[in-house]
Amino acid sequence: MSEHEQQLSLFGDPSPQTSPTARVEDIPTDASVPIAPGTYETLEQLNDHCQSCQRCGLASTRTQAVVSRGNPQAPVVIIGEGPGQQEDEQGLPFVGRSGELLENILASVNFDTEKDVYICNVVKCRPPGNRNPTPQEIEACKPYLLEQIRLVDPKVILMTGAVAVKTLLQEKRGITKIRGQWFEWENRLCMPIFHPAYLLRNPSREKGKPKWLTWQDIQAVRAKVEELGAL
């Protein structure tokens, strides 16, 4: 055995690998099949797997998987929780009233949703009754999200709401405590912001209220993206 082979036998190969018994084509069939970093070469391949995915029970009640919208080369990725009824019907994330408000928030600082952002969710299928996704559902779908982030390769990630924050940051503090703060995750800048649905329930524009705070946050995001030279 060579010195190099001895080192590998002692310390193992540090690079992520799929189990030798797992096949890429089996990924949509079973949550126990891992999705290693680098599994997908394109977002189109990932989308095809999501549309046929049976990794959790949400597959049985969906109309269609809701994977993404926006620019696959965008400097900003926006992550929501999961599809609602209109998203499930249309196959696009953040449509309806929440989507309209998100569009307005982005437009207020001249972000173009066709060029500057890529929008996706933690889970790709609608939880019945718009309930929160369970930990098992999140874990089954999270590797798809991680691959989306890797392939888009954004400068900034915005996490709308508590589920998105907890999924990436493992942060236990509530969204009201940490929104508007910059975090680093996997060498990327991330900011938690209020979910548009929460803003619809709290419509006041008074100073210190959620809508006013979100205006401060999105201005900071625009400034950071410009500082990074991404626009």
Residue pairs with C-beta under 8 A, 6 or more apart in sequence:
1 9
16 36
16 37
16 38
17 36
18 24
18 34
18 36
18 39
19 34
22 33
22 34
23 33
24 39
26 33
27 33
27 35
27 39
27 49
27 53
27 55
28 49
28 50
28 52
28 53
28 54
28 55
29 54
29 55
30 54
30 55
31 55
31 56
31 136
31 139
31 140
34 143
35 143
35 144
35 146
35 147
37 146
37 147
37 150
38 150
39 143
39 147
40 46
40 49
40 147
40 151
42 151
43 68
43 72
43 148
43 151
43 152
46 67
46 144
46 147
46 148
46 151
47 67
47 68
49 144
50 65
50 67
50 124
50 144
51 64
51 65
51 67
53 59
53 65
53 124
53 125
53 141
53 144
55 140
55 141
56 125
56 136
56 137
56 140
56 141
57 137
58 123
58 125
58 126
58 127
58 133
58 137
59 125
61 125
61 126
61 128
62 83
62 88
62 125
62 126
63 88
63 89
63 91
63 126
64 88
64 91
65 91
65 124
65 125
66 82
66 83
66 87
66 88
66 91
66 92
66 93
66 121
66 124
66 125
66 126
67 91
67 93
67 120
67 124
68 93
68 118
68 119
68 120
68 148
69 92
69 93
69 94
69 113
69 118
69 119
70 78
70 113
70 114
70 117
70 118
70 119
71 114
71 115
71 116
71 117
71 118
72 118
72 151
72 152
73 152
74 115
74 116
74 117
74 118
74 152
74 154
75 116
75 154
75 155
75 156
75 225
75 228
75 230
75 231
76 111
76 116
76 117
76 118
76 154
76 155
76 156
76 157
76 158
76 221
76 225
76 230
77 117
77 118
77 119
77 120
77 148
77 149
77 152
77 154
77 156
77 157
77 158
78 94
78 102
78 117
78 118
78 119
78 120
78 157
78 158
78 160
79 120
79 121
79 122
79 145
79 157
79 158
79 159
79 160
79 164
79 167
79 168
80 93
80 94
80 119
80 120
80 121
80 122
80 160
80 161
80 164
80 195
81 121
81 122
81 123
81 132
81 133
81 160
81 161
81 163
81 164
81 195
82 121
82 122
82 123
82 124
82 125
82 126
82 127
82 133
82 163
83 93
83 121
83 123
83 124
83 125
83 126
84 96
84 98
84 126
84 130
85 126
85 130
86 95
86 96
86 99
87 93
87 94
87 95
87 96
87 126
88 125
88 126
92 99
93 99
93 119
93 120
93 121
94 102
94 119
94 196
97 196
97 200
98 195
98 196
98 197
98 200
99 196
101 196
101 199
101 200
102 119
102 160
102 196
103 113
105 196
105 214
105 215
105 218
106 112
106 113
106 116
106 117
106 218
108 215
108 218
109 218
109 219
109 221
109 222
110 222
111 117
111 218
111 222
113 119
116 225
116 231
118 148
118 152
118 154
120 145
120 148
121 145
122 133
122 138
122 141
122 142
122 145
122 163
122 164
122 167
123 133
123 137
123 138
123 141
124 141
124 144
125 141
127 133
127 134
127 137
132 163
133 141
133 163
138 163
138 167
142 167
145 167
149 157
149 186
149 188
154 188
155 188
155 189
155 225
155 228
155 230
156 188
156 189
156 190
156 191
156 221
156 224
156 225
156 228
156 230
157 168
157 185
157 188
157 189
157 190
157 191
158 190
158 191
158 192
158 193
158 221
159 165
159 167
159 168
159 169
159 190
159 191
159 192
159 193
160 192
160 193
160 194
160 195
160 196
161 175
161 194
161 195
161 197
161 198
162 174
162 175
164 192
165 171
165 175
165 178
165 192
166 172
168 185
168 190
169 183
169 185
169 190
169 192
171 178
171 183
171 192
175 192
175 194
178 192
179 191
179 192
179 193
179 194
179 213
179 214
179 217
180 191
180 192
180 193
180 213
180 216
180 217
180 220
181 191
181 192
182 189
182 190
182 191
182 224
183 189
183 190
183 191
183 192
184 190
189 224
189 228
191 217
191 220
191 221
193 214
193 217
193 218
194 210
194 213
194 214
194 217
198 210
199 210
199 211
199 214
202 209
202 210
202 211
203 211
204 210
204 211
204 212
205 211
205 212
206 212
225 231
